[in-house]
Amino acid sequence: MHQQQVEARKKEKERKETTRRLIQVGAIFEKYFEIQSEEEAEKIAKALQAYVGKNKEKILHHDVVVTQKKKTMQEAASTKE
């Protein structure tokens, strides 16, 4: 009986984490693509699927590189002052 309660709590926690993640991802998608409906989101996601699938690591790495370059440039500018 106790084991079932522990498992039930674990599944509830996982479900809540999944729901939270989906809401956050959906909000980001809506923000950057100005999505007005589920149908629009589906069409845009399908259109981007192949590109992102092939370039996901490159896209993620690019963001890190750009962020690092900006930080380095800001640090260099602040040391010149």
DSSP file (Angstrom, degrees, kcal/mol; ACC not computed):
  #  RESIDUE AA STRUCTURE BP1 BP2  ACC     N-H-->O    O-->H-N    N-H-->O    O-->H-N    TCO  KAPPA ALPHA  PHI   PSI    X-CA   Y-CA   Z-CA
    1    1 A M     >        0   0    0      0, 0.0     4,-1.7     0, 0.0     5,-0.1   0.000 360.0 360.0 360.0 -47.8    0.0    0.0    0.0
    2    2 A H  H  >  +     0   0    0      1,-0.2     4,-2.2     2,-0.2     5,-0.2   0.893 360.0  54.7 -62.1 -40.1    2.8    2.5    0.9
    3    3 A Q  H  > S+     0   0    0      1,-0.2     4,-2.5     2,-0.2    -1,-0.2   0.881 105.5  53.0 -61.9 -38.8    4.7    1.6   -2.2
    4    4 A Q  H  > S+     0   0    0      2,-0.2     4,-2.5     1,-0.2    -1,-0.2   0.883 108.4  50.2 -64.3 -38.7    1.6    2.4   -4.3
    5    5 A Q  H  X S+     0   0    0     -4,-1.7     4,-2.4     2,-0.2    -2,-0.2   0.901 110.4  49.6 -66.1 -41.1    1.3    5.9   -2.6
    6    6 A V  H  X S+     0   0    0     -4,-2.2     4,-2.3     2,-0.2    -2,-0.2   0.931 113.2  46.4 -62.9 -46.0    5.0    6.6   -3.3
    7    7 A E  H  X S+     0   0    0     -4,-2.5     4,-2.7     2,-0.2    -2,-0.2   0.897 111.3  52.2 -62.8 -41.3    4.5    5.6   -7.0
    8    8 A A  H  X S+     0   0    0     -4,-2.5     4,-2.3     1,-0.2    -2,-0.2   0.910 110.9  47.2 -63.5 -42.1    1.4    7.6   -7.3
    9    9 A R  H  X S+     0   0    0     -4,-2.4     4,-2.5     2,-0.2    -1,-0.2   0.897 111.6  51.3 -64.5 -40.1    3.2   10.7   -5.9
   10   10 A K  H  X S+     0   0    0     -4,-2.3     4,-2.4     2,-0.2    -2,-0.2   0.930 111.8  45.9 -63.1 -45.9    6.1   10.1   -8.3
   11   11 A K  H  X S+     0   0    0     -4,-2.7     4,-2.5     2,-0.2    -1,-0.2   0.878 111.9  52.1 -65.4 -37.9    3.8    9.9  -11.3
   12   12 A E  H  X S+     0   0    0     -4,-2.3     4,-2.3    -5,-0.2    -1,-0.2   0.917 110.4  48.1 -63.0 -43.6    1.9   13.0  -10.2
   13   13 A K  H  X S+     0   0    0     -4,-2.5     4,-2.4     2,-0.2    -2,-0.2   0.920 112.4  48.5 -63.3 -44.7    5.1   14.9   -9.9
   14   14 A E  H  X S+     0   0    0     -4,-2.4     4,-2.5     1,-0.2    -2,-0.2   0.899 111.0  51.2 -61.9 -41.2    6.3   13.8  -13.3
   15   15 A R  H  X S+     0   0    0     -4,-2.5     4,-2.6     1,-0.2    -2,-0.2   0.912 110.8  48.0 -63.1 -43.1    2.9   14.7  -14.8
   16   16 A K  H  X S+     0   0    0     -4,-2.3     4,-2.5     2,-0.2    -2,-0.2   0.894 111.5  50.2 -65.4 -39.9    3.1   18.2  -13.3
   17   17 A E  H  X S+     0   0    0     -4,-2.4     4,-2.4     2,-0.2    -2,-0.2   0.907 111.8  48.2 -64.2 -41.4    6.7   18.7  -14.5
   18   18 A T  H  X S+     0   0    0     -4,-2.5     4,-2.6     2,-0.2    -2,-0.2   0.927 111.9  49.0 -63.9 -45.5    5.6   17.6  -18.0
   19   19 A T  H  X S+     0   0    0     -4,-2.6     4,-2.2     1,-0.2    -2,-0.2   0.917 111.9  49.0 -60.9 -44.2    2.6   19.9  -18.0
   20   20 A R  H  X S+     0   0    0     -4,-2.5     4,-2.5     2,-0.2    -1,-0.2   0.917 111.7  49.0 -62.2 -44.6    4.8   22.8  -16.8
   21   21 A R  H  X S+     0   0    0     -4,-2.4     4,-2.8     1,-0.2     5,-0.2   0.922 111.0  49.7 -61.9 -45.1    7.4   22.1  -19.5
   22   22 A L  H  X S+     0   0    0     -4,-2.6     4,-2.4     1,-0.2    -1,-0.2   0.888 111.2  49.2 -63.0 -39.1    4.7   21.9  -22.3
   23   23 A I  H  X S+     0   0    0     -4,-2.2     4,-2.3    -5,-0.2    -1,-0.2   0.925 112.8  47.5 -65.6 -44.0    3.2   25.2  -21.1
   24   24 A Q  H  X S+     0   0    0     -4,-2.5     4,-2.2     2,-0.2    -2,-0.2   0.930 113.8  46.5 -63.8 -45.5    6.6   26.9  -21.1
   25   25 A V  H  X S+     0   0    0     -4,-2.8     4,-2.6     1,-0.2    -1,-0.2   0.918 113.0  50.0 -63.8 -43.3    7.6   25.6  -24.5
   26   26 A G  H  X S+     0   0    0     -4,-2.4     4,-2.7    -5,-0.2    -1,-0.2   0.892 109.5  51.3 -61.4 -40.2    4.2   26.6  -25.9
   27   27 A A  H  X S+     0   0    0     -4,-2.3     4,-2.3     2,-0.2    -1,-0.2   0.898 111.1  47.7 -65.1 -40.5    4.5   30.1  -24.5
   28   28 A I  H  X S+     0   0    0     -4,-2.2     4,-2.4     2,-0.2     5,-0.3   0.935 112.7  48.6 -64.9 -46.1    7.9   30.5  -26.0
   29   29 A F  H  X S+     0   0    0     -4,-2.6     4,-1.9     1,-0.2     6,-0.3   0.919 113.0  48.0 -59.3 -45.2    6.7   29.3  -29.4
   30   30 A E  H  X>S+     0   0    0     -4,-2.7     4,-1.0    -5,-0.2     5,-0.9   0.899 111.7  51.0 -63.1 -41.6    3.7   31.6  -29.3
   31   31 A K  H  <5S+     0   0    0     -4,-2.3     3,-0.3     1,-0.2    -2,-0.2   0.946 115.8  37.8 -62.6 -51.3    5.8   34.6  -28.3
   32   32 A Y  H  <5S+     0   0    0     -4,-2.4    -1,-0.2     1,-0.2    -2,-0.2   0.754 126.9  35.0 -78.8 -23.9    8.4   34.3  -31.1
   33   33 A F  H  <5S-     0   0    0     -4,-1.9    -1,-0.2    -5,-0.3    -2,-0.2   0.341  99.4-128.1-111.0   5.8    6.1   33.2  -33.9
   34   34 A E  T  <5 -     0   0    0     -4,-1.0     2,-0.2    -3,-0.3    -3,-0.2   0.905  36.6-166.2  47.2  50.9    3.0   35.2  -32.8
   35   35 A I      < -     0   0    0     -5,-0.9    -1,-0.2    -6,-0.3     3,-0.1  -0.460  20.9-178.5 -71.5 134.1    0.9   32.1  -32.9
   36   36 A Q        +     0   0    0      1,-0.2     2,-0.3    -2,-0.2    -1,-0.1   0.579  64.1  12.8-108.2 -16.3   -2.9   32.8  -32.8
   37   37 A S  S  > S-     0   0    0      1,-0.1     4,-2.2    -7,-0.0    -1,-0.2  -0.973  72.9-107.0-155.0 165.8   -4.2   29.2  -32.9
   38   38 A E  H  > S+     0   0    0     -2,-0.3     4,-2.6     1,-0.2     5,-0.2   0.872 119.0  57.0 -63.4 -36.8   -3.3   25.5  -32.5
   39   39 A E  H  > S+     0   0    0      2,-0.2     4,-2.3     1,-0.2    -1,-0.2   0.924 107.3  46.9 -62.1 -44.8   -3.7   25.1  -36.3
   40   40 A E  H  > S+     0   0    0      2,-0.2     4,-2.7     1,-0.2     5,-0.3   0.927 111.8  51.2 -61.1 -45.0   -1.1   27.9  -36.9
   41   41 A A  H  X S+     0   0    0     -4,-2.2     4,-2.6     1,-0.2    -2,-0.2   0.911 110.3  49.4 -59.3 -43.1    1.3   26.3  -34.4
   42   42 A E  H  X S+     0   0    0     -4,-2.6     4,-2.4     2,-0.2    -1,-0.2   0.923 111.9  47.4 -62.7 -45.8    0.9   22.9  -36.0
   43   43 A K  H  X S+     0   0    0     -4,-2.3     4,-2.1     2,-0.2    -2,-0.2   0.917 114.8  45.7 -63.9 -44.1    1.6   24.3  -39.5
   44   44 A I  H  X S+     0   0    0     -4,-2.7     4,-2.0     2,-0.2    -2,-0.2   0.918 112.5  51.0 -66.8 -42.6    4.6   26.3  -38.4
   45   45 A A  H  X S+     0   0    0     -4,-2.6     4,-1.5    -5,-0.3    -2,-0.2   0.917 111.0  48.1 -61.1 -43.5    6.0   23.4  -36.4
   46   46 A K  H  X S+     0   0    0     -4,-2.4     4,-0.6     1,-0.2    -1,-0.2   0.893 110.8  51.6 -64.0 -39.1    5.7   21.0  -39.4
   47   47 A A  H  < S+     0   0    0     -4,-2.1     4,-0.4     1,-0.2    -1,-0.2   0.858 116.4  40.1 -66.1 -34.7    7.4   23.6  -41.7
   48   48 A L  H  X S+     0   0    0     -4,-2.0     4,-2.8     1,-0.2     5,-0.4   0.643  93.4  88.5 -87.2 -16.1   10.3   23.9  -39.3
   49   49 A Q  H  X S+     0   0    0     -4,-1.5     4,-2.6     1,-0.2     5,-0.2   0.883  88.9  43.9 -53.7 -50.4   10.6   20.2  -38.4
   50   50 A A  H  X S+     0   0    0     -4,-0.6     4,-2.0     2,-0.2    -1,-0.2   0.927 116.2  47.0 -65.0 -45.4   12.9   19.1  -41.1
   51   51 A Y  H  > S+     0   0    0     -4,-0.4     4,-1.8     1,-0.2    -2,-0.2   0.948 116.2  43.3 -62.1 -49.5   15.3   22.2  -40.8
   52   52 A V  H  X S+     0   0    0     -4,-2.8     4,-1.4     1,-0.2    -1,-0.2   0.902 110.7  56.6 -65.1 -40.3   15.5   21.9  -37.0
   53   53 A G  H  < S+     0   0    0     -4,-2.6    -1,-0.2    -5,-0.4    -2,-0.2   0.897 114.0  38.8 -57.2 -41.3   15.9   18.2  -37.2
   54   54 A K  H  < S+     0   0    0     -4,-2.0    -1,-0.2    -5,-0.2    -2,-0.2   0.763 129.2  30.9 -78.9 -26.6   18.9   18.5  -39.4
   55   55 A N  H  X S+     0   0    0     -4,-1.8     4,-3.0    -5,-0.2     5,-0.2   0.203  77.7 116.3-121.4  14.4   20.4   21.6  -37.7
   56   56 A K  H  X S+     0   0    0     -4,-1.4     4,-2.8     1,-0.2     5,-0.2   0.913  82.2  44.4 -56.3 -49.7   19.5   21.3  -34.1
   57   57 A E  H  > S+     0   0    0      1,-0.2     4,-2.7     2,-0.2    -1,-0.2   0.905 115.1  49.4 -62.9 -41.0   23.0   21.0  -32.7
   58   58 A K  H  > S+     0   0    0      2,-0.2     4,-2.6     1,-0.2    -2,-0.2   0.916 112.4  48.0 -63.5 -43.4   24.2   23.8  -35.0
   59   59 A I  H  X S+     0   0    0     -4,-3.0     4,-1.8     2,-0.2    -2,-0.2   0.940 114.3  45.4 -62.9 -48.2   21.4   26.0  -33.9
   60   60 A L  H  X S+     0   0    0     -4,-2.8     4,-1.4    -5,-0.2    -2,-0.2   0.898 114.9  47.8 -64.4 -40.5   21.9   25.4  -30.2
   61   61 A H  H  X S+     0   0    0     -4,-2.7     4,-2.6    -5,-0.2    -1,-0.2   0.897 107.2  56.9 -67.1 -40.5   25.7   25.8  -30.5
   62   62 A H  H  X S+     0   0    0     -4,-2.6     4,-2.9     1,-0.2     5,-0.2   0.906 104.5  52.4 -57.3 -43.5   25.3   29.0  -32.5
   63   63 A D  H  X S+     0   0    0     -4,-1.8     4,-2.3     1,-0.2    -1,-0.2   0.905 110.5  47.7 -60.4 -42.4   23.3   30.6  -29.7
   64   64 A V  H  X S+     0   0    0     -4,-1.4     4,-2.5     2,-0.2    -2,-0.2   0.922 112.7  48.8 -64.6 -44.4   26.0   29.7  -27.2
   65   65 A V  H  X S+     0   0    0     -4,-2.6     4,-2.5     2,-0.2    -2,-0.2   0.921 112.1  48.1 -62.7 -45.5   28.7   31.1  -29.5
   66   66 A V  H  X S+     0   0    0     -4,-2.9     4,-2.5     2,-0.2    -1,-0.2   0.919 112.3  49.3 -62.2 -44.4   26.8   34.4  -30.0
   67   67 A T  H  X S+     0   0    0     -4,-2.3     4,-2.2    -5,-0.2    -1,-0.2   0.911 112.2  48.1 -61.6 -43.1   26.1   34.8  -26.3
   68   68 A Q  H  X S+     0   0    0     -4,-2.5     4,-2.5     2,-0.2    -2,-0.2   0.901 111.2  50.3 -65.5 -41.0   29.8   34.2  -25.5
   69   69 A K  H  X S+     0   0    0     -4,-2.5     4,-2.6     2,-0.2    -2,-0.2   0.918 110.8  49.1 -63.0 -43.6   30.9   36.7  -28.2
   70   70 A K  H  X S+     0   0    0     -4,-2.5     4,-2.5     2,-0.2    -2,-0.2   0.914 112.0  48.8 -61.7 -42.9   28.6   39.3  -26.8
   71   71 A K  H  X S+     0   0    0     -4,-2.2     4,-2.4     2,-0.2    -2,-0.2   0.921 112.1  48.4 -63.7 -44.1   29.8   38.7  -23.3
   72   72 A T  H  X S+     0   0    0     -4,-2.5     4,-2.4     1,-0.2    -2,-0.2   0.902 112.0  49.3 -62.6 -42.1   33.4   39.0  -24.4
   73   73 A M  H  X S+     0   0    0     -4,-2.6     4,-2.3     2,-0.2    -1,-0.2   0.894 111.4  49.2 -65.1 -40.2   32.7   42.2  -26.4
   74   74 A Q  H  X S+     0   0    0     -4,-2.5     4,-2.1     2,-0.2    -2,-0.2   0.903 111.6  48.9 -65.8 -40.8   31.0   43.7  -23.3
   75   75 A E  H  X S+     0   0    0     -4,-2.4     4,-1.6     2,-0.2    -2,-0.2   0.904 111.8  49.1 -64.6 -41.3   33.9   42.8  -21.1
   76   76 A A  H  X S+     0   0    0     -4,-2.4     4,-1.2     1,-0.2    -2,-0.2   0.895 111.3  49.8 -64.9 -40.0   36.4   44.3  -23.5
   77   77 A A  H  X S+     0   0    0     -4,-2.3     4,-0.9     1,-0.2    -1,-0.2   0.880 110.0  50.3 -67.0 -37.8   34.3   47.5  -23.8
   78   78 A S  H  < S+     0   0    0     -4,-2.1    -1,-0.2     1,-0.2    -2,-0.2   0.810 108.3  52.4 -73.0 -28.0   34.1   47.8  -20.0
   79   79 A T  H  < S+     0   0    0     -4,-1.6    -1,-0.2     1,-0.2    -2,-0.2   0.758 104.3  57.4 -77.3 -23.7   37.9   47.4  -19.6
   80   80 A K  H  <        0   0    0     -4,-1.2    -1,-0.2     1,-0.2    -2,-0.2   0.763 360.0 360.0 -74.0 -25.3   38.6   50.1  -22.1
   81   81 A E     <        0   0    0     -4,-0.9    -1,-0.2    -3,-0.1    -2,-0.2   0.473 360.0 360.0 -76.8 360.0   36.6   52.6  -20.1
